[in-house]
Amino acid sequence: MKVKDLALAIGGTVELGPMEDVQQVQSPENAQPGDLTWIGDAKFAHQAIHATALLLGEDQAIPEQSHHQSVIRHPHPHAAFALSLQTLQPDPEPECSGISPEAHVSPEASIAADVSIGPGCVIGAQVVVGKGSRIAPGVVVAGPAHIGESVIIHPRVVIQSHSKIGNGCILQPGCVIGGDGFGYAPSPTGALKIPHRGGVTLGNNVEIGSLATIDKGVLDNTEIGAGTKIDNLVHVAHNVKIGEHGFLAAQVGIAGSAVIGNQCEFGGQSGMIGHASIGDKVRVAAKSAVLSGGAEDTTLMGIPAMDAQKMRKIYAILQSLPELRDRILALESKKDTPDSNA
């Protein structure tokens, strides 16, 4: 693709250099002729000398050695990087078009004409699959369930009954949508399993990472808002409500009936206690534990999670505890020693 055509496709403008072809996006240190590279940090600019074209922000300085290279300017270069990858290196086409003869699809399922379903899939009764969706080999969908349009479901995904998957969602390999939540009632003979009769609702353009689990609700639905991205090995328990455009990094755990606002971010291995609630735009640092509510547009850190600025001061004090202990012991010893001049 010509550099000028790529710039037009991603909403950028061309500056400098010949209008040569680019075939792929590559990192600065590995870029060769025919490659486009994004220089997100100026200190890596010297590594991109062999690239055919550079992707830069609107105000970013052009590297000195780049007089022979084309430059694409974009107001949002990180987003332009993603768009360039999508344009130059799109996802491969599905291995099969239509429904594989090695898939089992219930005659009571409703499948749009242009859906692809790979071998080994099991699609149950009362399952609806919207147009343009792609279901990879080995996927199981139990009905009733609804899968929207242009959904990509990777191998070995399990979608249980009463799940609703919005348009444009991506389910990475091995994730489970709609398994029973962890709910038991004590009885004289031991734990009694509480049936889960709710479901899971994923809004449009949600992505669920590999081996993540989103449990169905007891009576109502577990809900993930539109545009939210969930990383690998995340667990979202029954009846959780997560707002729109959030980010949950790997190994996050959200306990039952927690409520999370819009545009919230959870760092890796952080978690949230059940029935707690946080507002919009809350950021939870890695390995932190939210044990109570949190006001919107704040950063939380630590166990229990509290305001990050306060927690940093606490951490600074913790670093000095051995010295503080020695000083206190020395003061106590001095106080207890009889005055030699008495």
Buried (B, 14 or more C-beta within 10 A) or exposed (E): BEBBBBBEBBEBEBEBBEEBEBBBBBEBEEBEEBBBBBBBEEEBBEBBEBBBBBBBBEEBEBBEEBEEBBBBBBEBBEEBBBBBBEBBEEEEEBEBEEBBEEBEBBEEBEBEEEBBBBBBBBBBBBBBBBEBBBBBBBBBBBBBBBBBBBBBBBBBBBBBBBBBBBBBBBBBBBBBBBBBBBBEEEEEEEEEEBEBEBBBBBBBBBBBBBBBBBBBBBEBBBBBBBBBBBBBBBBBBBBBBBBBBBBBBBBBBBBBBBBBBBBBBBBBBBBBBEEBBBBBBBBBBBBBBBEEEBEEEBBBBBEEBBBBEEBEEEEEEEEEEEEEEEEEEEEEEEEEEEEEEE
